[in-house]
Amino acid sequence: MVKLDRLINVLGGYGARLVCSPRSRSTELRAVALHDPDEQVPGGDEVLLAVGVDEQRAAEVLSETSAVVVVFRLDRIEERALAVAGERKVAVLLVDPAVSWGQLAGVVYGLVLEGRETEAGRGPTDLFALADALAESVGGPVTIEDHRSGVLAYSQRQETADQARLETILGRRVPEGVRRELSERGVFQHLAESDEPVFVEPSGARRGRAVVAVRAGKALLGSIWVGTSSPLDAERQSALVQASRTAAAHLLRTRASADLERQVESDLVIGLVEGHSDVVTVLSRLGFRGDRFRVVAVQAHNQGEHDSAALLVFELATVGFGWSRPGRSALFANTVYTILPHEDGEAAREWVRALAREMPEGVAVFAGIGGPASPDELVDSRREADESLAVHAAKPAGSPVVVYDDSWHEILLRRLQHVAAGGRTPARGPVAELRRHDQEHGTRLITTLRTWLEVQGDLGAAAARLEIHPNTVRNRMRKVTQVGALDLEDPDTRLALVIALAAEQ
C-alpha cells in the first residue's frame, strides 16, 4: 500500500511542504478526492485535493473533512487552519501555486491509484488491490463488477463466500439465475437510480449482500458487492461509498486508456486486412506469435439498429469478454473485423459464440469466418469472411455463423452471380437460345435442363422433382439438345451449363 510518507516525499520533488503532520507517516492511502463545494467533504483513507480553496476557506474545509491528508496549492496557510488540522488529525501539504492542479492531480492519482501492491504481490494497484483493501475494511468478500454484471476484480479474501459468489468468480459474471432474482427484487433498478448502498437480504443458501453503484456523473460504470449476513454499520458503509469513488476513477482512467489503445489497434488491424502494412512488423506489434490466422467479420443489430450494436461488439472484442483476448479487432463502418490466431474453424466459431453470449438481451450477432491464412493471406481471409457474412445475409434463417470452409461452394456461386450481373457472361449461346425459346413458346426447357443437371442425368429423379412423367423429361431434353445445339454427353459442356445457369440465379 502507498503510505503518507511516500506521498510527502514524492510531492516534495514538486516543491510541496508538510506544514502539519498529526498522523503517522506510515498511514495508508487508498483513494483520491477533489474538493467540490456542492458535495459533502469526503474523508476516510483519502487524499483530498483542495481545488479552488483559498487561504480564507482552508480552515472551513479542514473542519469538515476526515481525510488523511489535504493538499492546498497555497504559499501559506493561517494558524487557525493549522490548529483545526491538528485537532482533526489531518495532515496538510502546501504546494507552490506555480504547479498546476492538472499536473498535481496526475501525480497524486498515479501514485495512489496505480502505485500500490496487494499483500499477495499482485503488482500495481488495480481494482484487485481496491477489492482487497475494502475486504479488510468491511470484513467480507468483495467483488467489483461492470454494468453488465461481468466480474472485473475480486478480493483475495473469499473464505466466507457462498456458492453463488464462487460461481460468479469462476464464470467471470453473475449467473443468469442470480441476475434474474436480483432484477426481480429491484436491486438493479436501485443501482441505476441511486448512489446509496443497499442491503440485499439473504435468499436460500445465498448470503446477504451490500452493494453500491460505481458511477461517473449519471453514467453507471459498475457496482461493488460485499458478502455480509447483515447490513453494514455506518463506518463500513462509508468505506464502501469511498471505494465506489475510487473504483469510478479507476474505470474512467481505464476507459480513457482503452479508447486510445482500441484506436491504435483498429488502425493496425485495418492495415493488415486491407494489405497496406508491413505484415511481420504489425503482427508483432499486435502481440501475435503464430503463423496461421483467420479473419472474422462480425455484425450485430438491436431491433434493426446496426451502428450502436457494432460499437458494443467492438468494445467487447477489444476490452475482452472474460479475461483473455486472443484476437485483435478493428471497427470499419458497422462491421467488426477480428484477426484470430486459429487455424481451426471451430475455435473461431466458439469465439463468436462466446462474444454473442456476452451481448445484452435483444442484440443479435452474426458472423462470417474466413479460411485459414498465413500472414500474407490475411487479405484473402478477410474477403472470405465478408463473403461468408453475405451468405448469411442472403439466408438469414440459417446459421448466424458462416465458416468459409463449409460454404465455399455457395460463395463461388455468389461470385459467379456477381460476374453475370456485371455483364461478363456470354449474351448469346445455348442458354440464351433456350431462354428465348421458353419465352416465345411457353415451354420449360431451362427449368428441365437445370433439374436434369442437378440430379446428374437421372430421368426418374428429375421427373419426381418436376412432378411429370419420365418420358416427358426425356422428350424435353431431346428438345434442349436441338434448340441449344448441345452435346450433353460431353462433360465440359455439362460443366459449362451448370456454371452458366448458377450465375443467372
C-alpha positions in Angstrom: 0.0 0.0 0.0 1.1 3.6 -0.6 1.8 5.3 2.7 1.6 9.0 3.6 5.4 9.1 3.9 5.7 8.2 0.2 3.2 10.9 -0.9 5.1 13.5 1.1 8.4 12.5 -0.4 7.2 12.4 -4.0 5.3 15.8 -3.8 8.4 17.2 -2.1 10.0 17.0 -5.5 7.3 19.4 -6.8 8.0 21.9 -4.1 5.4 20.6 -1.6 5.9 21.4 2.1 4.4 19.4 5.0 3.1 22.1 7.4 1.0 19.9 9.7 1.5 16.2 10.4 -0.6 14.9 13.3 -0.8 11.4 11.8 1.8 8.7 11.5 3.6 8.9 8.2 3.0 5.1 7.8 -0.8 5.8 7.4 -2.0 4.0 4.3 -3.7 5.9 1.4 -6.3 4.2 -0.7 -8.2 6.9 -2.6 -8.1 10.4 -4.0 -10.9 13.0 -4.0 -11.2 16.5 -5.4 -12.8 19.3 -3.4 -16.3 20.1 -4.6 -18.2 22.9 -2.7 -21.5 21.3 -3.7 -20.8 18.0 -2.1 -20.1 16.8 1.4 -16.3 16.9 2.0 -15.1 13.3 1.8 -13.0 11.6 4.4 -11.5 8.3 5.4 -8.3 6.9 3.8 -8.3 9.6 1.1 -6.0 12.3 -0.2 -8.2 15.4 -0.7 -7.0 17.9 -3.4 -8.4 21.3 -2.3 -9.0 22.7 -5.7 -10.3 26.3 -5.7 -9.8 26.7 -1.9 -8.1 29.9 -0.9 -6.4 30.7 2.4 -9.6 32.1 4.0 -11.6 28.9 3.3 -8.9 26.4 4.3 -10.0 26.2 7.9 -13.6 25.5 6.9 -12.6 22.7 4.6 -10.3 21.1 7.2 -13.1 21.3 9.8 -15.4 19.3 7.6 -13.2 16.6 6.3 -11.7 13.5 7.9 -9.3 12.7 5.0 -5.8 11.6 5.9 -4.2 14.5 4.1 -5.3 17.7 2.4 -3.2 19.2 -0.4 -3.6 23.0 -0.9 -2.0 25.0 -3.7 -1.0 27.9 -1.5 2.1 29.8 -0.4 0.9 30.0 3.2 -2.0 28.9 5.5 -3.5 30.6 8.5 -2.5 29.4 12.0 -6.2 29.0 12.7 -6.4 26.4 9.9 -3.4 24.6 11.2 -5.0 24.4 14.6 -8.1 22.8 13.1 -6.0 20.3 11.2 -4.2 19.3 14.3 -7.4 18.8 16.2 -8.9 16.7 13.5 -5.6 14.8 12.8 -5.4 15.9 9.2 -2.0 16.2 7.5 -1.6 19.4 5.5 0.6 19.8 2.4 1.2 23.2 0.7 2.3 23.1 -3.0 3.7 26.0 -4.9 0.9 27.8 -6.8 3.2 27.6 -9.9 2.4 23.9 -10.1 -0.9 23.4 -12.0 -3.7 21.4 -10.5 -3.6 19.2 -13.6 0.0 18.3 -13.1 -0.6 17.8 -9.4 -3.6 15.6 -9.8 -1.8 13.5 -12.4 1.0 12.8 -9.9 -1.3 12.1 -7.0 -3.7 9.9 -8.9 -0.9 8.0 -10.5 0.8 7.4 -7.2 -2.2 6.5 -5.0 -4.3 4.6 -7.6 -1.6 2.9 -9.5 1.3 2.6 -7.1 0.0 0.1 -4.5 0.6 -3.6 -4.3 -1.5 -6.2 -2.7 -0.1 -8.3 0.1 -0.2 -11.2 -2.4 2.2 -9.3 -4.6 -0.3 -9.0 -7.5 1.5 -5.9 -8.8 0.5 -2.3 -9.4 -2.8 -1.4 -7.9 -5.8 -2.0 -10.0 -9.3 -3.0 -8.9 -8.0 -6.2 -7.3 -6.0 -4.1 -4.8 -9.1 -2.0 -4.1 -11.1 -5.1 -3.6 -8.5 -6.4 -1.1 -8.4 -3.2 0.8 -12.2 -2.9 1.0 -12.5 -6.5 2.2 -10.1 -5.7 5.0 -12.1 -2.6 6.0 -15.6 -4.2 5.9 -14.7 -7.8 6.9 -16.3 -9.6 4.0 -15.5 -10.9 0.5 -15.7 -8.3 -2.3 -16.4 -8.4 -6.0 -16.3 -5.4 -8.4 -18.4 -5.7 -11.5 -19.1 -3.8 -14.7 -22.5 -2.5 -15.7 -23.3 -5.9 -17.4 -22.5 -7.9 -14.2 -19.2 -9.1 -15.5 -16.5 -9.5 -12.8 -13.7 -7.0 -13.1 -11.9 -7.9 -9.8 -12.4 -9.7 -6.5 -10.7 -9.8 -3.1 -8.3 -12.4 -2.1 -10.4 -13.0 0.9 -13.3 -15.3 -0.2 -13.3 -17.9 2.6 -16.9 -16.9 3.7 -18.2 -16.7 0.1 -21.3 -18.6 -0.8 -21.8 -20.8 -3.9 -23.3 -18.0 -6.0 -20.3 -15.8 -5.3 -17.8 -18.6 -6.2 -19.7 -19.3 -9.4 -19.6 -15.6 -10.2 -15.9 -15.5 -9.8 -15.2 -18.7 -11.7 -17.6 -17.8 -14.5 -16.5 -14.2 -14.5 -20.0 -13.0 -14.5 -23.1 -13.2 -12.3 -25.0 -16.4 -13.0 -28.2 -15.7 -15.0 -30.5 -17.2 -12.3 -29.0 -14.9 -9.7 -29.2 -11.9 -12.1 -32.9 -12.6 -12.7 -33.6 -12.8 -9.0 -31.8 -9.6 -8.2 -33.6 -7.9 -11.0 -37.0 -9.0 -9.7 -36.1 -7.7 -6.3 -35.3 -4.3 -7.7 -31.6 -4.3 -7.0 -30.5 -3.3 -10.5 -33.2 -0.6 -10.6 -31.8 0.8 -7.4 -28.2 0.8 -8.8 -29.5 2.6 -11.9 -31.1 5.4 -9.8 -29.2 5.8 -6.5 -25.7 6.3 -5.2 -26.7 5.0 -1.8 -25.6 1.5 -0.7 -28.4 -1.1 -0.3 -28.5 -4.4 1.6 -29.8 -7.4 -0.3 -31.4 -9.9 2.1 -30.2 -13.5 2.1 -32.1 -15.9 -0.2 -31.8 -19.7 0.4 -28.2 -20.7 0.5 -27.1 -17.3 -0.8 -25.8 -14.9 1.9 -26.8 -11.3 2.1 -25.0 -8.6 0.0 -24.3 -4.9 0.5 -24.0 -3.2 -2.9 -23.3 0.3 -4.1 -23.2 1.7 -7.6 -20.0 2.9 -9.3 -20.9 6.0 -11.2 -19.4 8.8 -13.2 -22.0 11.6 -13.2 -25.2 9.9 -14.3 -23.4 7.1 -16.1 -23.5 3.7 -14.3 -20.0 2.2 -14.7 -20.5 -0.8 -12.5 -21.0 -1.9 -8.9 -19.2 -3.2 -5.8 -20.7 -6.1 -3.8 -19.7 -7.2 -0.3 -20.8 -10.5 1.2 -22.3 -9.9 4.6 -25.0 -11.5 6.7 -26.4 -8.2 8.0 -26.5 -4.5 6.9 -23.2 -2.7 7.2 -22.8 -0.2 10.0 -22.2 3.5 9.3 -18.4 3.1 9.3 -18.3 0.2 6.9 -20.9 1.7 4.7 -18.8 4.9 4.4 -15.8 2.7 3.4 -18.0 1.1 0.7 -19.0 4.5 -0.6 -15.4 5.7 -0.7 -14.4 2.5 -2.5 -17.0 3.2 -5.2 -15.5 6.7 -5.8 -12.0 5.1 -6.2 -13.4 2.4 -8.5 -15.0 5.1 -10.6 -11.7 6.9 -11.0 -10.0 3.6 -11.9 -12.7 2.7 -14.5 -12.6 6.2 -16.1 -8.8 6.1 -16.4 -9.0 2.6 -17.8 -11.7 3.6 -20.3 -9.7 6.6 -21.5 -6.6 4.4 -21.9 -8.6 1.7 -23.6 -10.1 4.1 -26.1 -6.7 5.2 -27.2 -5.4 1.6 -27.3 -8.5 0.5 -29.3 -7.9 3.2 -31.9 -4.3 2.2 -32.3 -5.3 -1.5 -32.5 -8.0 -0.8 -35.0 -5.7 1.1 -37.3 -3.2 -1.7 -37.3 -5.8 -4.4 -38.0 -7.3 -2.4 -40.9 -3.8 -2.1 -42.4 -3.4 -5.8 -42.2 -6.7 -6.9 -43.7 -6.5 -4.3 -46.5 -2.9 -5.2 -47.3 -1.4 -1.8 -46.6 1.0 -2.8 -43.8 4.4 -4.4 -43.1 2.7 -7.7 -42.1 5.5 -9.1 -39.9 6.1 -5.9 -38.0 2.4 -5.2 -37.4 1.7 -8.7 -36.3 4.5 -8.4 -33.8 3.2 -5.1 -32.5 -0.2 -6.7 -32.0 1.3 -9.5 -29.9 0.8 -12.3 -32.4 3.3 -15.1 -32.4 1.8 -17.8 -34.6 1.8 -18.2 -38.4 -1.8 -19.3 -39.1 -4.8 -17.0 -38.7 -8.5 -16.5 -39.5 -10.3 -13.2 -40.1 -13.8 -12.9 -38.6 -16.3 -10.3 -39.8 -19.0 -9.6 -37.1 -22.1 -7.6 -37.4 -24.9 -7.1 -34.9 -28.3 -5.5 -34.7 -30.6 -4.4 -31.9 -34.2 -4.0 -33.2 -32.8 -3.0 -36.6 -30.1 -0.7 -35.2 -26.7 -1.7 -36.5 -24.3 1.1 -35.7 -24.7 1.2 -31.9 -24.7 -2.6 -31.7 -21.5 -2.6 -33.7 -19.9 -0.3 -31.2 -20.8 -2.6 -28.4 -19.4 -5.6 -30.3 -16.1 -3.6 -30.8 -15.9 -2.7 -27.1 -16.4 -6.3 -26.0 -14.0 -7.6 -28.6 -11.2 -5.2 -27.7 -11.7 -4.9 -23.9 -12.1 -8.7 -23.7 -15.1 -10.7 -22.7 -13.8 -12.9 -19.9 -10.1 -12.1 -19.0 -8.4 -13.5 -22.1 -8.5 -11.9 -25.5 -6.9 -14.0 -28.3 -7.9 -11.7 -31.2 -7.2 -8.2 -32.3 -10.0 -6.1 -33.8 -11.0 -3.2 -35.9 -14.3 -1.3 -36.4 -15.0 -0.4 -40.0 -18.4 1.0 -40.8 -20.8 -1.3 -39.0 -18.6 -4.4 -39.2 -16.0 -5.5 -36.6 -13.0 -7.4 -38.1 -11.1 -9.6 -35.8 -7.9 -11.5 -36.5 -7.7 -14.7 -34.5 -4.6 -16.9 -34.1 -6.6 -20.0 -35.0 -6.3 -22.4 -37.9 -9.3 -24.4 -36.7 -12.6 -23.1 -37.9 -14.4 -24.5 -34.8 -12.2 -22.5 -32.4 -13.2 -19.3 -34.3 -16.8 -20.3 -34.3 -16.7 -20.8 -30.5 -15.1 -17.3 -30.2 -18.1 -15.8 -31.9 -20.5 -17.8 -29.7 -18.7 -16.5 -26.6 -19.0 -13.0 -27.9 -22.7 -13.4 -28.5 -23.2 -14.8 -25.0 -21.8 -11.5 -23.6 -24.2 -9.3 -25.6 -27.3 -7.8 -23.9 -30.6 -9.4 -24.4 -32.2 -8.5 -27.7 -28.9 -7.9 -29.6 -28.3 -10.5 -32.3 -24.8 -11.3 -33.5 -24.0 -12.9 -36.9 -20.5 -13.5 -38.4 -18.6 -14.7 -41.3 -15.3 -16.6 -40.7 -12.6 -16.6 -43.4 -10.5 -19.5 -44.3 -7.1 -20.3 -42.6 -4.4 -17.9 -43.7 -0.7 -17.3 -43.5 0.3 -13.7 -42.6 0.5 -12.8 -46.3 -3.1 -14.2 -46.9 -4.9 -12.1 -44.3 -6.4 -10.0 -47.1 -7.9 -13.2 -48.7 -9.3 -14.4 -45.4 -10.9 -11.0 -44.8 -12.6 -11.2 -48.3 -13.8 -14.7 -47.5 -15.1 -13.5 -44.1 -17.1 -10.8 -45.9 -18.4 -13.3 -48.4 -19.4 -15.7 -45.7 -21.3 -12.9 -43.9 -23.1 -12.2 -47.2 -24.2 -15.8 -47.4 -25.9 -15.4 -44.0 -27.5 -12.1 -45.2 -28.9 -14.0 -48.2 -30.3 -16.8 -46.0 -30.9 -15.1 -42.5 -32.9 -18.2 -41.4 -29.6 -20.2 -41.5 -26.7 -20.4 -39.0 -25.7 -16.9 -37.6 -22.1 -18.0 -38.0 -20.9 -19.0 -41.5 -17.5 -20.5 -42.0 -15.8 -20.3 -45.4 -14.7 -23.9 -45.2 -18.3 -25.1 -45.1 -19.8 -22.6 -47.5 -17.1 -22.1 -50.2 -19.4 -23.5 -52.9 -22.2 -21.0 -52.0 -19.6 -18.3 -52.1 -18.3 -19.4 -55.5 -21.8 -19.3 -56.9 -22.3 -15.8 -55.5 -19.1 -14.7 -57.2 -20.4 -16.1 -60.5 -23.6 -14.3 -60.0 -21.7 -11.0 -59.5 -19.9 -11.7 -62.7 -23.1 -12.3 -64.5 -24.7 -9.1 -63.1 -21.7 -7.2 -64.4 -22.5 -8.3 -67.9 -19.4 -10.6 -68.2 -21.2 -13.8 -69.1 -21.9 -14.5 -72.8 -25.1 -12.7 -74.0 -25.5 -15.3 -76.8 -25.2 -19.1 -76.9 -27.2 -22.2 -75.8 -28.6 -20.9 -72.6 -29.7 -17.6 -74.3 -31.4 -19.7 -77.1 -33.2 -21.9 -74.6 -34.4 -19.0 -72.6 -35.7 -17.3 -75.8 -37.5 -20.4 -76.9 -39.2 -20.7 -73.5 -40.4 -17.1 -73.7 -41.7 -17.5 -77.2 -43.4 -20.9 -76.9 -44.3 -21.1 -73.2 -42.0 -24.2 -72.7 -39.9 -25.1 -69.6 -36.7 -26.2 -71.2 -34.4 -24.1 -68.9 -36.1 -25.5 -65.8 -35.9 -29.0 -67.1 -32.3 -28.7 -68.0 -31.4 -27.2 -64.6 -33.2 -30.0 -62.8 -31.6 -32.7 -65.0 -28.1 -31.3 -64.3 -28.8 -31.2 -60.5 -29.7 -34.9 -60.4 -26.8 -35.8 -62.8 -29.0 -37.0 -65.6 -31.3 -39.3 -63.6 -34.6 -39.2 -65.5 -36.6 -40.7 -62.7 -35.2 -38.2 -60.1 -35.7 -35.3 -62.4 -39.3 -36.3 -63.1 -40.0 -36.6 -59.4 -38.7 -33.1 -58.8 -40.7 -31.6 -61.7 -43.8 -33.8 -60.9 -44.0 -35.0 -64.5 -43.6 -38.4 -66.2 -40.0 -39.6 -67.1 -41.0 -39.7 -70.7 -41.9 -36.0 -70.6 -38.4 -35.3 -69.2 -36.8 -37.4 -72.0 -38.8 -35.5 -74.7 -37.9 -32.1 -73.2 -34.2 -33.0 -73.0 -34.3 -34.0 -76.6 -35.7 -30.6 -77.5 -33.0 -29.0 -75.3 -30.3 -30.6 -77.4 -31.9 -29.5 -80.6 -32.7 -25.9 -79.7 -29.3 -25.3 -78.0 -27.3 -27.5 -80.4 -25.8 -29.2 -77.3 -23.8 -32.4 -76.8 -24.9 -33.4 -73.3 -22.5 -36.4 -73.4 -19.6 -34.0 -73.2 -18.6 -33.4 -69.6 -17.1 -29.9 -70.3 -20.4 -28.9 -71.9 -22.4 -30.1 -68.8 -19.9 -28.2 -66.5 -20.3 -25.0 -68.6 -24.1 -25.3 -68.4 -24.0 -25.7 -64.6 -21.9 -22.6 -64.3 -24.0 -20.5 -66.7 -27.2 -21.5 -65.0 -25.8 -20.9 -61.5 -24.6 -17.5 -62.5 -28.1 -16.4 -63.5 -29.8 -17.4 -60.2 
